[in-house]
């Protein structure tokens, strides 16, 4: 599991698996205020839950998911 302070300022893409690949649900920058990790999108933000944080994965150079290009981290969502 990543520590929120270590991923502060990095980018996250949240993906939903589809029949043809993946759909981007959310994408933005992460911000840690010392208490909670937030996904900041312009004027709005939402808290990343502990369950979501535990499921965050690094996007590597050899990642085959094209929707992840340019992002630091990814998270798969079933909703």
N, C-alpha and C positions, 0 to 999 in steps of 0.2 A: 504494500500500500504506500502510496506517495504521501509525504507530509505536505500539508497545504502551503507552508512557507517556501518549500522547494519548487512548487509549480506556480507560484504567484507570478503574474505577468505573462504566462505562457498561453498558448491557444489550445482550444478544445473543440472538437467536432463530435456531435452526438448523432449516431446513425441508427436507422431502423432497417433491418433486413427486409428485402422484398423479393419477389420471384425473380426479378431481373438483376438484382444486385443490392444496392443500398440507397436509401433516401436520407438526405440531411434533414434532421429534425431541428437542431439548434447548432449554432457555431458562434464562438466569440472568445473573448479573452477572460482568463481567470484572475480574480483579485482576492487576496487574503487580507482581512482587516485585523488579524490577531486573534479573532474568535471563530469566524466562519469564512468558508471559501465560497465566493460568489462567481457566477457566470454573468459577466457584464456585457450588455448589448445596447449600445447607445445610451439612452436615458433609463432603461429598465435593467433590472438584475434579478437573479434568483439564487437561492442558496443551493450549493451542491451538498447532497446528503452524505452521511458517512457510508451508506451502502453504495452510492454512486462513486464516491471517492475510491472505495475498495476495488471497483471494477474498471477504473481508468487504466488505459493501456498506452504505452509509448507508440508513437508512429515512427517506424524505422525507415531507413533508406530503401529497403527492399519490400516495403508494404505494397501489396497488390491491389489495394482498395483505392481507386482513383479519387474518390471523394475526400480522402485524407491528405492529399498532396497539399503542402503548405501549412499543415497543422502540426503541433507538437504532440498532442495527445488525442485519443479517441475513446469513445464510450458507446457501447451498443445498448439500445433501448428496445423494449418489446411493446411500448405503448405509442 
